[in-house]
Amino acid sequence: MAHQKLSPYFLVLFLLLFSTATSAANADFFSKSLSPSSLKLKQQKLTHLHFYFHDIVSGKNPTAVRIAEAPITNTSSTGFGAVAMIDDPLTFSPDINSTLVGRAQGLYALSSQEESSLMMAMTFSFLEGKYNGSALSVLGRNPPLNTVREMPIVGGSGLFRFARGYAQARTITFNLTTGDACVEYNVYVLHY
């Protein structure tokens, strides 16, 4: 019997099947199911945090600065398209000089052409007490003219690993001349 030359198609097919089989054998390496106890996670708890958010856009040391705007932002009745970066203090009471418990860092964007509405993407980084070094992430819609607004807590770090919950915001003061605001936050978060 004469030796037949292997078809290049057969070789390609063989290599494709071999690589698929190898990938399937290594699938467990990419991910696997774990029990919470394997990460030393105990029972979930519900924590309530209460603090005040100070958004300062005026003066020599603003904590919120505009970093972008759309061509229509300045003619829009809602400021649609403006984006601000924030590093706002979180305090124990409405007095900005009260105990600093953390900082809200991230950004917000004016996101509606029809009404006043912000899209908030920020992290509450805590600097005080038991939660010093821990953080919560907020991502959601904030219509500031509503008396109480609710935004989701989508995650956390430190003592807030695997966090989920919600934040309720209520404006305490808003200065129409400067744009500065103080907002009360009640945050309810499930975590281990």
C-alpha positions as CSV (number, residue, x, y, z in Angstrom):
1,M,0.0,0.0,0.0
2,A,1.4,3.3,-0.9
3,H,1.7,6.0,1.7
4,Q,-0.9,8.6,1.3
5,K,0.0,12.2,2.0
6,L,-2.1,13.7,4.8
7,S,-4.5,16.4,3.7
8,P,-3.8,19.8,5.1
9,Y,-7.5,20.0,6.0
10,F,-7.2,16.8,8.1
11,L,-4.2,18.3,9.9
12,V,-6.1,21.5,10.7
13,L,-9.1,19.5,11.8
14,F,-6.9,17.4,14.1
15,L,-5.3,20.4,15.7
16,L,-8.6,22.1,16.2
17,L,-10.1,19.1,17.9
18,F,-7.0,18.6,20.1
19,S,-7.0,22.3,21.2
20,T,-10.8,22.1,22.0
21,A,-10.2,18.9,24.1
22,T,-7.3,20.6,25.9
23,S,-9.4,23.7,26.6
24,A,-12.3,21.6,28.0
25,A,-9.9,19.7,30.3
26,N,-8.6,23.0,31.7
27,A,-12.1,24.6,32.1
28,D,-12.0,24.0,35.9
29,F,-8.8,26.0,36.1
30,F,-10.7,29.2,35.0
31,S,-13.5,29.0,37.5
32,K,-14.9,26.8,40.2
33,S,-17.7,27.0,42.7
34,L,-16.8,27.8,46.3
35,S,-18.7,27.9,49.5
36,P,-18.6,31.2,51.4
37,S,-16.9,29.5,54.3
38,S,-13.9,28.7,52.1
39,L,-13.2,32.5,52.2
40,K,-13.9,32.6,55.9
41,L,-17.2,34.5,55.3
42,K,-19.6,34.3,58.2
43,Q,-23.3,35.1,58.3
44,Q,-24.5,38.1,56.4
45,K,-25.4,41.2,58.4
46,L,-27.4,44.4,57.6
47,T,-25.6,47.6,58.4
48,H,-27.1,51.1,58.5
49,L,-24.7,54.0,57.9
50,H,-25.7,57.7,58.3
51,F,-23.6,60.6,57.2
52,Y,-23.7,63.9,55.3
53,F,-22.3,64.5,51.8
54,H,-20.9,68.0,51.1
55,D,-20.8,68.9,47.4
56,I,-18.8,72.1,47.1
57,V,-18.6,73.6,43.6
58,S,-17.7,77.2,44.5
59,G,-14.7,78.9,46.1
60,K,-10.9,78.3,45.9
61,N,-11.1,74.7,47.0
62,P,-14.1,73.0,45.2
63,T,-14.7,69.3,45.9
64,A,-16.7,68.9,42.7
65,V,-15.3,70.2,39.3
66,R,-16.8,70.0,35.8
67,I,-14.5,67.9,33.6
68,A,-16.7,67.6,30.5
69,E,-19.7,69.0,28.8
70,A,-21.7,68.5,25.6
71,P,-22.1,71.2,22.9
72,I,-25.7,71.7,24.1
73,T,-25.0,71.7,27.9
74,N,-25.0,75.5,28.3
75,T,-28.3,75.9,26.4
76,S,-30.0,72.9,28.0
77,S,-32.6,73.7,30.7
78,T,-31.3,70.6,32.6
79,G,-27.5,71.0,32.0
80,F,-27.7,67.8,30.0
81,G,-24.2,66.4,29.2
82,A,-22.2,68.1,32.0
83,V,-19.9,65.7,33.9
84,A,-18.3,66.5,37.3
85,M,-15.5,64.7,39.1
86,I,-16.0,64.6,42.9
87,D,-13.9,64.2,46.1
88,D,-16.6,65.2,48.5
89,P,-16.3,65.0,52.3
90,L,-18.6,62.8,54.2
91,T,-19.2,64.1,57.7
92,F,-20.9,63.0,61.0
93,S,-23.4,66.0,60.9
94,P,-24.5,68.6,58.5
95,D,-21.8,70.9,59.7
96,I,-18.9,70.5,57.3
97,N,-16.5,71.0,60.2
98,S,-17.8,68.0,62.0
99,T,-16.0,64.7,62.1
100,L,-14.9,63.5,58.7
101,V,-16.1,59.9,58.3
102,G,-15.1,59.4,54.7
103,R,-15.1,60.8,51.2
104,A,-17.3,60.3,48.2
105,Q,-15.1,59.9,45.2
106,G,-16.1,59.4,41.6
107,L,-18.3,61.3,39.2
108,Y,-21.8,62.4,38.3
109,A,-23.3,63.5,35.0
110,L,-26.4,65.4,34.2
111,S,-28.2,62.7,32.3
112,S,-31.7,63.8,31.4
113,Q,-32.9,66.3,28.7
114,E,-36.4,66.4,30.3
115,E,-35.8,66.8,34.1
116,S,-33.0,67.4,36.6
117,S,-31.4,64.0,37.0
118,L,-27.9,62.9,37.8
119,M,-26.2,59.6,37.0
120,M,-24.0,58.9,40.0
121,A,-20.9,56.6,39.9
122,M,-19.0,57.0,43.1
123,T,-17.3,55.2,46.0
124,F,-17.9,56.0,49.6
125,S,-14.4,55.5,51.1
126,F,-14.6,55.4,54.9
127,L,-11.9,56.9,57.1
128,E,-13.3,56.6,60.6
129,G,-13.9,53.8,63.1
130,K,-14.5,50.2,62.4
131,Y,-15.0,50.8,58.6
132,N,-11.8,52.8,58.1
133,G,-10.2,51.5,54.8
134,S,-13.5,50.0,53.6
135,A,-15.6,51.3,50.8
136,L,-19.0,51.0,49.1
137,S,-19.8,51.6,45.4
138,V,-22.9,53.4,44.2
139,L,-24.1,53.4,40.7
140,G,-27.5,54.8,39.8
141,R,-29.9,57.6,39.0
142,N,-30.3,60.6,41.4
143,P,-33.2,63.0,40.6
144,P,-32.1,65.8,43.0
145,L,-35.4,67.7,43.0
146,N,-37.1,64.6,44.6
147,T,-37.3,64.8,48.4
148,V,-35.8,61.4,48.9
149,R,-33.8,59.6,46.2
150,E,-32.7,55.9,46.2
151,M,-29.6,54.6,44.6
152,P,-28.2,51.0,44.5
153,I,-25.1,49.9,46.4
154,V,-23.5,47.6,43.8
155,G,-20.5,46.4,45.7
156,G,-17.8,47.1,48.3
157,S,-14.4,46.3,49.6
158,G,-12.7,45.7,53.0
159,L,-15.4,44.9,55.5
160,F,-18.0,45.5,52.8
161,R,-16.9,42.7,50.4
162,F,-19.9,41.2,48.6
163,A,-22.0,44.2,49.6
164,R,-25.3,45.0,48.2
165,G,-28.0,47.4,49.3
166,Y,-29.3,50.9,48.7
167,A,-28.6,54.5,49.7
168,Q,-31.3,57.1,50.4
169,A,-30.3,60.7,49.8
170,R,-32.2,63.8,51.1
171,T,-31.0,67.3,50.4
172,I,-30.5,69.3,53.6
173,T,-29.2,72.6,52.0
174,F,-28.7,73.8,48.4
175,N,-27.4,77.3,47.7
176,L,-28.9,78.6,44.5
177,T,-26.1,81.2,44.2
178,T,-23.0,79.0,44.6
179,G,-24.4,75.5,43.8
180,D,-23.0,74.1,47.0
181,A,-25.1,71.4,48.7
182,C,-25.3,69.3,51.8
183,V,-27.1,65.9,51.4
184,E,-28.0,63.5,54.1
185,Y,-27.4,59.8,53.3
186,N,-28.9,56.8,55.0
187,V,-27.2,53.7,53.6
188,Y,-28.5,50.1,54.2
189,V,-26.1,47.4,53.1
190,L,-26.0,43.6,53.4
191,H,-22.5,42.2,53.7
192,Y,-20.5,39.5,55.5
